């Protein structure tokens, strides 16, 4: 009889844990209002994550025909785990394909059609005597 009771308690405990689910909060704070309770495998759309002492995930869920937007603080939710895996994979891929930039600039040659026409300029002779010489600025004393 005792063994049956213990098995019943274990089964009830696992059902209770499954029923408790995860919370969608109205803000990135566990003290914020709870917008909804979801199960671990509830389909969610994860828009972005916010890093901090613990990660916070901006999510949208369709619960009972109603769209709920909020924040999940638990990374054990299936959609959040998939989001983190995809983000990590994207980060790894972006570092594999870093574009190489050449430090030297290629020389650009212009074709004869692109060169501006040359203009003959008249030369003007400047008489050095016409340059005005200004006196030095006055010295100031204190």
Number of C-alpha atoms within 10 A of each C-alpha: 5 7 8 9 10 11 11 12 12 12 12 12 12 12 11 11 10 13 12 13 16 20 20 27 24 19 19 18 14 15 9 12 13 16 15 16 15 20 14 19 13 16 17 20 16 20 12 15 18 13 9 7 6 12 13 22 25 22 21 18 19 13 14 7 7 8 9 18 20 20 27 27 22 16 17 12 19 15 18 27 13 13 18 17 12 12 14 12 11 12 11 11 11 11 9 9 8 8 8 6 6 7 6 6 6 7 6 6 8 8 7 8 7 8 9 7 8 6 6 6 6 6 6 6 6 8 7 7 7 7 8 7 7 6 6 6 6 6 5 5 4 2
